Amino acid sequence: MTDDPGTHMAVLQDGPEIAAGQVLLRAERLKKYFPIKHGVLLQREVARVHAVDDVSFELRAGETLGLVGESGCGKSTLARCISRIYEVTSGTLTFEGKDITNYSRRKLRPVRRDLQMVFQDPYASLNPRKRIGAIIADPMRIHHVGDRAQIRDRVLELLEVVGLSAEHVNRYPHEFSGGQRQRIGVARALALRPKLVIADEPVSALDVSIRAQVINLLDDLQDDLGLTYIFIAHDLGVVRHVSDRIAVMYLGKIVEISPAEELYERPVHPYTEALLSAVPVPDPDLSAARQQIVLEGDVPSPISPPSGCRFHPRCRYATDICKTEEPQLTLRGSVGHLAACHHPLSVGARPPESAAAAVTGQ
């Protein structure tokens, strides 16, 4: 994609640039609770769903953070909190050095140019009554970027970038396959040249043969456009190929966050160990030789999460302290490898430090 400063899209480059490696997004003690109400006329809150509960992390410009965990652990809710689709219950969300947690809808509008989403279901995320050209052009029309001819040129450019052709511009979503629809979703997300793209399980609804195409597309676009990604999935095998760091979520909390390769070679949290044991191995001999860990019991209810460590009812290493005291994210091994566990695995002699020191490298 060309990036001529003299084109109409230059209006989108007026904000301060964040250099690669600098903190682009910071979430601090982020919480999102959904109230459960009872009553017909006078509804009162009787309980809360703890969808996201005290999540903190940093994301640096140019990197990809993989977010993994079982279905229902809060991954998609966290993504919608970061993109401000959902209002957070408490906590702080900082983007490009600005606290956007309580931004009004009007004040949030310029932020949305730089923060876009690719949604999970390629069949539900596109308006079936609109042509593809109109769908991709909508963000530019909403943000008043360019005239009609300039917007059309940009739409054709984006179609080419994601591997489609100009002849597709007047077709409807039902005329495309799932992989092609997801490419259209990617094109729409790139229309305003964002700095951060949140991909919420972008390949989970696609055939295996199509997944690699979409993943390679996202990887190529990151190199060409300098994008930053949050890549959400429940498949650790997929996340490994695209992520610089991986955060593992369980029941609304991040239980481990680590550089990608280190997480696979030396998992620290028992939940991560169990997830990795379920990743398919193409070598039948290796697959037969390794131990697969089967977690017993069901995931506890997010309405009334367990005391202490939330994973302790299903953990084979749990002791009494796990039932009463909640573990904090602390440094386990190399810089940047954090885990919240009273009985960490594969930990050397290095004493745990604070999570803040691990993030900053101090």
VOPAGU-2260 file (C-alpha; in pm, 1 decimal, decimal comma):
REM VOPAGU-2260
SITE   aa  ch    i         X         Y         Z
SITE  MET   A    0       0,0       0,0       0,0
SITE  THR   A    1     137,0     343,1     -87,4
SITE  ASP   A    2     153,3     607,6     179,4
SITE  ASP   A    3     185,3     935,3      -8,9
SITE  PRO   A    4     159,6    1229,6     236,6
SITE  GLY   A    5      -7,0    1430,1     -34,9
SITE  THR   A    6    -313,0    1207,1     -56,2
SITE  HIS   A    7    -646,5    1269,7     113,7
SITE  MET   A    8    -572,4    1008,1     379,2
SITE  ALA   A    9    -297,8    1228,3     527,7
SITE  VAL   A   10    -563,9    1383,1     749,4
SITE  LEU   A   11    -550,9    1061,9     954,0
SITE  GLN   A   12    -183,9    1108,8    1040,0
SITE  ASP   A   13    -221,1    1427,0    1247,2
SITE  GLY   A   14    -179,9    1264,3    1592,0
SITE  PRO   A   15     149,6    1210,8    1774,6
SITE  GLU   A   16     333,0     905,7    1643,9
SITE  ILE   A   17     419,3     627,8    1886,6
SITE  ALA   A   18     755,1     474,7    1798,0
SITE  ALA   A   19     789,9      97,3    1779,8
SITE  GLY   A   20     860,1     -43,2    2125,3
SITE  GLN   A   21     690,6     238,5    2314,9
SITE  VAL   A   22     375,2     173,5    2518,5
SITE  LEU   A   23      69,9     222,4    2298,6
SITE  LEU   A   24    -199,1      80,7    2529,6
SITE  ARG   A   25    -206,7      28,5    2904,9
SITE  ALA   A   26    -486,9    -136,5    3101,8
SITE  GLU   A   27    -475,2    -102,2    3480,4
SITE  ARG   A   28    -702,2    -302,5    3713,4
SITE  LEU   A   29    -970,6    -320,6    3447,0
SITE  LYS   A   30   -1305,0    -462,4    3557,7
SITE  LYS   A   31   -1629,5    -528,2    3375,5
SITE  TYR   A   32   -1926,8    -662,6    3571,4
SITE  PHE   A   33   -2266,9    -728,7    3417,4
SITE  PRO   A   34   -2555,9    -679,7    3663,1
SITE  ILE   A   35   -2821,5    -949,1    3704,5
SITE  LYS   A   36   -3154,1    -788,5    3788,5
SITE  HIS   A   37   -3475,0    -930,9    3928,0
SITE  GLY   A   38   -3824,1    -790,6    3931,1
SITE  VAL   A   39   -4089,3    -674,9    3686,5
SITE  LEU   A   40   -4159,8    -311,0    3768,4
SITE  LEU   A   41   -3890,2    -228,8    4021,7
SITE  GLN   A   42   -3584,1    -418,9    3909,7
SITE  ARG   A   43   -3305,4    -455,2    4159,8
SITE  GLU   A   44   -2958,3    -594,5    4119,6
SITE  VAL   A   45   -2928,6    -937,3    4280,9
SITE  ALA   A   46   -2588,1   -1047,6    4149,7
SITE  ARG   A   47   -2309,6    -964,8    3905,4
SITE  VAL   A   48   -2127,2   -1155,4    3635,2
SITE  HIS   A   49   -1754,5   -1097,2    3686,6
SITE  ALA   A   50   -1664,5   -1108,8    3316,7
SITE  VAL   A   51   -1335,1    -918,5    3348,2
SITE  ASP   A   52   -1193,2    -887,5    3696,8
SITE  ASP   A   53    -881,7    -681,3    3773,9
SITE  VAL   A   54    -686,8    -715,9    3447,1
SITE  SER   A   55    -363,7    -520,1    3392,8
SITE  PHE   A   56    -120,4    -530,9    3100,5
SITE  GLU   A   57      79,3    -315,8    2860,3
SITE  LEU   A   58      93,7    -333,4    2481,5
SITE  ARG   A   59     384,1    -181,9    2289,5
SITE  ALA   A   60     364,7     -36,6    1940,0
SITE  GLY   A   61     442,1    -286,7    1665,8
SITE  GLU   A   62     392,0    -602,0    1873,0
SITE  THR   A   63     122,6    -868,0    1875,2
SITE  LEU   A   64     -28,1    -974,8    2205,6
SITE  GLY   A   65    -206,9   -1309,4    2190,1
SITE  LEU   A   66    -497,6   -1354,1    2430,7
SITE  VAL   A   67    -601,5   -1714,1    2494,0
SITE  GLY   A   68    -828,5   -1913,2    2722,6
SITE  GLU   A   69   -1138,6   -2129,3    2731,5
SITE  SER   A   70   -1469,7   -2007,0    2595,4
SITE  GLY   A   71   -1635,5   -1780,0    2849,8
SITE  CYS   A   72   -1314,7   -1669,0    3021,2
SITE  GLY   A   73   -1367,1   -1302,5    2928,7
SITE  LYS   A   74   -1146,5   -1258,3    2620,5
SITE  SER   A   75   -1408,1   -1097,6    2397,3
SITE  THR   A   76   -1545,4    -886,4    2682,7
SITE  LEU   A   77   -1195,7    -752,7    2747,6
SITE  ALA   A   78   -1161,2    -670,1    2376,7
SITE  ARG   A   79   -1486,7    -476,2    2381,3
SITE  CYS   A   80   -1377,6    -288,4    2692,2
SITE  ILE   A   81   -1048,7    -190,5    2526,6
SITE  SER   A   82   -1232,1     -69,6    2215,5
SITE  ARG   A   83   -1485,1     111,1    2440,4
SITE  ILE   A   84   -1779,2     -78,9    2294,0
SITE  TYR   A   85   -1849,2    -165,1    2659,2
SITE  GLU   A   86   -1818,4      83,2    2942,8
SITE  VAL   A   87   -1580,4     -48,6    3207,0
SITE  THR   A   88   -1699,3     -94,9    3565,0
SITE  SER   A   89   -1370,8      31,3    3707,9
SITE  GLY   A   90   -1005,1      60,7    3620,0
SITE  THR   A   91    -806,1     274,1    3378,9
SITE  LEU   A   92    -751,8     243,6    3004,7
SITE  THR   A   93    -471,8     454,3    2855,6
SITE  PHE   A   94    -419,5     482,6    2480,7
SITE  GLU   A   95    -128,2     682,3    2336,8
SITE  GLY   A   96     -68,5     833,6    2679,2
SITE  LYS   A   97    -428,9     954,8    2716,8
SITE  ASP   A   98    -676,9     821,1    2970,4
SITE  ILE   A   99    -975,9     726,6    2752,5
SITE  THR   A  100   -1165,0     535,7    3023,3
SITE  ASN   A  101   -1439,2     793,8    3066,3
SITE  TYR   A  102   -1428,6     965,7    2728,3
SITE  SER   A  103   -1767,1    1074,7    2600,1
SITE  ARG   A  104   -1889,5     942,2    2268,7
SITE  ARG   A  105   -1794,4    1265,6    2095,3
SITE  LYS   A  106   -1449,2    1281,0    2250,4
SITE  LEU   A  107   -1391,8     915,9    2166,9
SITE  ARG   A  108   -1457,9     962,2    1794,3
SITE  PRO   A  109   -1097,2    1053,5    1693,1
SITE  VAL   A  110    -966,2     769,9    1910,2
SITE  ARG   A  111   -1173,7     517,6    1715,6
SITE  ARG   A  112    -977,8     603,5    1401,4
SITE  ASP   A  113    -669,1     452,1    1560,5
SITE  LEU   A  114    -838,9     161,1    1737,1
SITE  GLN   A  115   -1036,2     -83,4    1522,0
SITE  MET   A  116   -1175,8    -436,4    1555,3
SITE  VAL   A  117   -1203,7    -743,7    1335,3
SITE  PHE   A  118   -1499,4    -939,7    1469,3
SITE  GLN   A  119   -1524,8   -1311,9    1526,7
SITE  ASP   A  120   -1811,8   -1410,2    1298,9
SITE  PRO   A  121   -1754,0   -1308,7     934,9
SITE  TYR   A  122   -2116,8   -1390,0     856,7
SITE  ALA   A  123   -2271,9   -1167,1    1125,7
SITE  SER   A  124   -2028,6    -874,1    1116,7
SITE  LEU   A  125   -2120,9    -757,5     764,6
SITE  ASN   A  126   -2453,7    -592,6     683,7
SITE  PRO   A  127   -2625,3    -828,0     435,2
SITE  ARG   A  128   -2818,8    -537,6     277,7
SITE  LYS   A  129   -2510,3    -337,2     184,8
SITE  ARG   A  130   -2266,2    -386,6     -98,0
SITE  ILE   A  131   -1904,2    -454,0      -7,9
SITE  GLY   A  132   -1791,9    -114,0    -136,0
SITE  ALA   A  133   -2035,8      62,7      96,2
SITE  ILE   A  134   -1933,4    -152,0     395,1
SITE  ILE   A  135   -1564,2     -68,4     356,1
SITE  ALA   A  136   -1640,1     297,5     282,9
SITE  ASP   A  137   -1860,6     348,7     591,0
SITE  PRO   A  138   -1575,1     433,9     834,5
SITE  MET   A  139   -1446,4     702,8     596,4
SITE  ARG   A  140   -1793,1     850,1     549,6
SITE  ILE   A  141   -1857,4     854,0     924,7
SITE  HIS   A  142   -1528,6    1032,2     990,8
SITE  HIS   A  143   -1566,7    1265,0     687,2
SITE  VAL   A  144   -1247,2    1152,9     516,3
SITE  GLY   A  145   -1227,8    1248,2     147,3
SITE  ASP   A  146   -1491,2    1307,5    -119,0
SITE  ARG   A  147   -1682,5    1038,4    -305,6
SITE  ALA   A  148   -1412,2     976,3    -566,8
SITE  GLN   A  149   -1134,8     962,7    -309,4
SITE  ILE   A  150   -1329,3     719,5     -91,0
SITE  ARG   A  151   -1393,6     492,0    -389,0
SITE  ASP   A  152   -1023,8     492,5    -476,7
SITE  ARG   A  153    -940,1     402,4    -118,4
SITE  VAL   A  154   -1195,5     117,3    -118,8
SITE  LEU   A  155   -1044,3     -29,2    -435,6
SITE  GLU   A  156    -697,6       4,4    -283,4
SITE  LEU   A  157    -805,6    -180,4      31,9
SITE  LEU   A  158    -965,7    -462,0    -166,6
SITE  GLU   A  159    -635,3    -512,9    -344,6
SITE  VAL   A  160    -443,6    -504,3     -15,8
SITE  VAL   A  161    -651,2    -789,6     133,5
SITE  GLY   A  162    -629,9   -1004,6    -179,7
SITE  LEU   A  163    -964,7    -925,8    -342,0
SITE  SER   A  164   -1028,5    -748,0    -671,9
SITE  ALA   A  165   -1207,7    -433,1    -785,8
SITE  GLU   A  166   -1486,1    -639,1    -943,6
SITE  HIS   A  167   -1600,7    -741,4    -593,6
SITE  VAL   A  168   -1692,7    -387,9    -491,2
SITE  ASN   A  169   -2060,8    -409,9    -595,6
SITE  ARG   A  170   -2129,2    -759,5    -461,6
SITE  TYR   A  171   -2319,3    -845,8    -144,2
SITE  PRO   A  172   -2176,8   -1041,0     153,3
SITE  HIS   A  173   -2372,3   -1359,2      74,1
SITE  GLU   A  174   -2177,6   -1391,3    -251,4
SITE  PHE   A  175   -1849,5   -1450,5     -65,1
SITE  SER   A  176   -1698,0   -1740,4     124,6
SITE  GLY   A  177   -1615,8   -1718,0     495,6
SITE  GLY   A  178   -1249,2   -1644,2     430,5
SITE  GLN   A  179   -1334,1   -1371,8     180,1
SITE  ARG   A  180   -1579,8   -1214,8     424,4
SITE  GLN   A  181   -1312,6   -1204,0     691,4
SITE  ARG   A  182   -1080,8   -1031,3     443,7
SITE  ILE   A  183   -1354,8    -773,4     388,4
SITE  GLY   A  184   -1374,2    -726,4     765,7
SITE  VAL   A  185    -998,7    -669,5     772,1
SITE  ALA   A  186   -1028,0    -414,2     489,2
SITE  ARG   A  187   -1297,6    -225,8     680,4
SITE  ALA   A  188   -1080,2    -222,0     993,1
SITE  LEU   A  189    -788,3     -79,0     792,4
SITE  ALA   A  190    -992,5     193,0     619,3
SITE  LEU   A  191    -885,9     465,7     863,7
SITE  ARG   A  192    -526,1     342,6     897,7
SITE  PRO   A  193    -549,2     245,4    1265,8
SITE  LYS   A  194    -255,4     197,3    1498,6
SITE  LEU   A  195    -415,8     -87,3    1695,8
SITE  VAL   A  196    -630,9    -367,0    1554,2
SITE  ILE   A  197    -811,5    -605,1    1789,1
SITE  ALA   A  198    -875,2    -935,4    1610,5
SITE  ASP   A  199   -1139,4   -1123,5    1808,4
SITE  GLU   A  200   -1099,8   -1489,6    1709,6
SITE  PRO   A  201   -1075,5   -1393,3    1340,5
SITE  VAL   A  202   -1020,5   -1751,6    1219,0
SITE  SER   A  203   -1229,6   -1960,7    1458,9
SITE  ALA   A  204   -1532,8   -1968,7    1226,3
SITE  LEU   A  205   -1325,8   -2054,1     917,2
SITE  ASP   A  206   -1225,2   -2383,0     758,3
SITE  VAL   A  207    -877,1   -2507,8     842,2
SITE  SER   A  208    -763,7   -2454,0     483,1
SITE  ILE   A  209    -863,6   -2085,8     499,3
SITE  ARG   A  210    -719,6   -2006,0     843,5
SITE  ALA   A  211    -359,4   -1994,3     725,5
SITE  GLN   A  212    -452,7   -1746,6     450,2
SITE  VAL   A  213    -612,5   -1501,2     693,5
SITE  ILE   A  214    -330,8   -1538,7     949,3
SITE  ASN   A  215     -66,6   -1479,2     680,8
SITE  LEU   A  216    -262,4   -1179,1     558,1
SITE  LEU   A  217    -267,2   -1023,1     905,8
SITE  ASP   A  218     103,7   -1093,9     945,1
SITE  ASP   A  219     190,2    -933,5     611,2
SITE  LEU   A  220     -22,7    -627,3     685,4
SITE  GLN   A  221     154,3    -579,3    1017,3
SITE  ASP   A  222     490,3    -572,3     841,9
SITE  ASP   A  223     371,3    -340,5     565,1
SITE  LEU   A  224     166,3     -95,8     774,0
SITE  GLY   A  225     336,0    -112,6    1114,9
SITE  LEU   A  226      20,7    -232,8    1290,6
SITE  THR   A  227     -15,8    -338,8    1652,0
SITE  TYR   A  228    -241,9    -637,4    1722,3
SITE  ILE   A  229    -434,4    -795,0    2004,9
SITE  PHE   A  230    -504,0   -1141,6    1865,6
SITE  ILE   A  231    -773,3   -1333,0    2055,5
SITE  ALA   A  232    -813,8   -1709,1    2019,5
SITE  HIS   A  233    -875,4   -2024,7    2218,6
SITE  ASP   A  234    -626,0   -2222,6    2010,3
SITE  LEU   A  235    -269,0   -2192,2    2138,9
SITE  GLY   A  236    -143,3   -2355,8    1820,4
SITE  VAL   A  237    -272,9   -2064,0    1611,8
SITE  VAL   A  238    -159,3   -1793,2    1852,0
SITE  ARG   A  239     199,2   -1918,9    1860,0
SITE  HIS   A  240     258,6   -1825,2    1495,2
SITE  VAL   A  241     142,9   -1463,8    1522,8
SITE  SER   A  242     223,3   -1344,4    1876,2
SITE  ASP   A  243     523,4   -1175,4    2033,3
SITE  ARG   A  244     372,2   -1219,7    2379,9
SITE  ILE   A  245      82,9   -1431,7    2502,4
SITE  ALA   A  246    -158,0   -1364,3    2789,7
SITE  VAL   A  247    -359,1   -1656,7    2930,2
SITE  MET   A  248    -700,8   -1576,7    3080,8
SITE  TYR   A  249    -907,6   -1786,3    3317,7
SITE  LEU   A  250   -1243,2   -1682,0    3461,1
SITE  GLY   A  251   -1194,6   -1310,4    3405,1
SITE  LYS   A  252    -829,8   -1285,9    3513,2
SITE  ILE   A  253    -492,8   -1301,9    3340,7
SITE  VAL   A  254    -312,2   -1592,4    3507,7
SITE  GLU   A  255       5,0   -1585,1    3297,5
SITE  ILE   A  256     168,5   -1351,4    3045,9
SITE  SER   A  257     496,2   -1427,7    2874,1
SITE  PRO   A  258     704,8   -1397,3    2557,7
SITE  ALA   A  259     549,0   -1643,5    2314,5
SITE  GLU   A  260     827,0   -1897,3    2272,1
SITE  GLU   A  261     904,5   -1906,7    2643,5
SITE  LEU   A  262     541,8   -1978,6    2726,1
SITE  TYR   A  263     550,3   -2288,1    2506,5
SITE  GLU   A  264     890,6   -2405,4    2626,9
SITE  ARG   A  265     843,9   -2331,4    2996,8
SITE  PRO   A  266     483,9   -2276,8    3112,4
SITE  VAL   A  267     455,9   -2164,8    3474,2
SITE  HIS   A  268      84,1   -2176,9    3553,5
SITE  PRO   A  269     -88,7   -2520,1    3574,5
SITE  TYR   A  270    -373,9   -2392,6    3357,3
SITE  THR   A  271    -130,1   -2298,7    3080,6
SITE  GLU   A  272      29,8   -2641,2    3114,5
SITE  ALA   A  273    -311,3   -2804,4    3062,3
SITE  LEU   A  274    -389,0   -2587,4    2758,7
SITE  LEU   A  275     -55,2   -2669,1    2597,5
SITE  SER   A  276    -106,7   -3041,1    2651,7
SITE  ALA   A  277    -422,8   -3019,6    2438,5
SITE  VAL   A  278    -247,3   -2860,1    2137,1
SITE  PRO   A  279    -236,5   -3118,6    1853,9
SITE  VAL   A  280     109,6   -3243,0    1755,4
SITE  PRO   A  281     154,8   -3348,8    1390,7
SITE  ASP   A  282     411,2   -3618,3    1479,8
SITE  PRO   A  283     215,6   -3931,7    1591,4
SITE  ASP   A  284     510,0   -4066,2    1793,0
SITE  LEU   A  285     551,7   -3743,6    1988,8
SITE  SER   A  286     176,3   -3717,2    2034,1
SITE  ALA   A  287     157,3   -4067,7    2180,0
SITE  ALA   A  288     455,4   -4011,1    2410,7
SITE  ARG   A  289     341,6   -3689,1    2574,4
SITE  GLN   A  290     101,7   -3663,5    2865,9
SITE  GLN   A  291    -231,5   -3495,2    2803,0
SITE  ILE   A  292    -371,4   -3323,3    3110,0
SITE  VAL   A  293    -748,1   -3351,2    3143,3
SITE  LEU   A  294    -898,2   -3087,4    3371,6
SITE  GLU   A  295   -1167,1   -3231,0    3595,6
SITE  GLY   A  296   -1487,9   -3051,8    3681,2
SITE  ASP   A  297   -1662,0   -2761,4    3513,5
SITE  VAL   A  298   -1552,1   -2400,9    3492,3
SITE  PRO   A  299   -1686,5   -2223,3    3804,0
SITE  SER   A  300   -1960,9   -1966,5    3763,2
SITE  PRO   A  301   -1840,8   -1609,8    3699,7
SITE  ILE   A  302   -2136,5   -1495,4    3910,8
SITE  SER   A  303   -1978,6   -1641,9    4222,9
SITE  PRO   A  304   -1610,6   -1712,9    4146,8
SITE  PRO   A  305   -1410,8   -1929,9    4390,3
SITE  SER   A  306   -1217,4   -1769,8    4672,8
SITE  GLY   A  307    -839,4   -1758,3    4656,1
SITE  CYS   A  308    -701,9   -1880,6    4323,4
SITE  ARG   A  309    -989,8   -1917,6    4078,8
SITE  PHE   A  310    -829,3   -2221,7    3921,8
SITE  HIS   A  311    -787,2   -2418,9    4245,7
SITE  PRO   A  312   -1106,2   -2635,2    4211,5
SITE  ARG   A  313    -958,7   -2788,9    3892,5
SITE  CYS   A  314    -587,3   -2773,3    3974,6
SITE  ARG   A  315    -398,8   -3092,4    4059,2
SITE  TYR   A  316    -135,3   -2897,2    4253,4
SITE  ALA   A  317    -379,2   -2701,9    4475,0
SITE  THR   A  318    -321,3   -2677,0    4851,1
SITE  ASP   A  319    -496,1   -2494,0    5133,5
SITE  ILE   A  320    -330,4   -2161,0    5055,0
SITE  CYS   A  321    -476,9   -2174,5    4703,0
SITE  LYS   A  322    -828,1   -2184,5    4850,9
SITE  THR   A  323    -785,1   -1883,7    5078,4
SITE  GLU   A  324    -526,0   -1646,6    4929,3
SITE  GLU   A  325    -548,0   -1499,9    4579,9
SITE  PRO   A  326    -210,3   -1513,6    4399,0
SITE  GLN   A  327     -78,1   -1200,2    4231,1
SITE  LEU   A  328      98,7   -1171,6    3897,0
SITE  THR   A  329     470,0   -1188,2    3980,9
SITE  LEU   A  330     785,4   -1233,4    3779,5
SITE  ARG   A  331     871,7   -1598,2    3723,7
SITE  GLY   A  332    1205,0   -1645,0    3548,3
SITE  SER   A  333    1297,2   -1408,6    3264,5
SITE  VAL   A  334    1188,3   -1046,5    3230,7
SITE  GLY   A  335     829,8   -1025,6    3108,7
SITE  HIS   A  336     719,5   -1373,0    3221,7
SITE  LEU   A  337     449,4   -1323,5    3484,0
SITE  ALA   A  338     226,3   -1579,8    3649,4
SITE  ALA   A  339     -31,0   -1577,8    3929,8
SITE  CYS   A  340      25,4   -1908,7    4109,7
SITE  HIS   A  341     123,9   -2024,5    4458,4
SITE  HIS   A  342     289,4   -2338,5    4315,1
SITE  PRO   A  343     451,4   -2225,7    3988,7
SITE  LEU   A  344     596,7   -2482,4    3751,6
SITE  SER   A  345     943,6   -2472,2    3593,3
SITE  VAL   A  346    1063,6   -2188,8    3814,5
SITE  GLY   A  347    1435,1   -2150,4    3880,0
SITE  ALA   A  348    1609,4   -2000,7    4176,7
SITE  ARG   A  349    1530,3   -1642,5    4086,1
SITE  PRO   A  350    1294,6   -1489,5    4345,8
SITE  PRO   A  351     964,2   -1344,6    4222,1
SITE  GLU   A  352     943,3    -967,6    4185,7
SITE  SER   A  353     654,8    -730,8    4139,9
SITE  ALA   A  354     460,0    -729,0    3817,4
SITE  ALA   A  355     534,6    -360,6    3769,3
SITE  ALA   A  356     907,3    -423,6    3775,0
SITE  ALA   A  357     869,0    -709,4    3528,9
SITE  VAL   A  358     675,9    -498,2    3280,1
SITE  THR   A  359     920,8    -212,1    3287,2
SITE  GLY   A  360    1227,5    -434,8    3301,0
SITE  GLN   A  361    1362,2    -259,1    3612,1
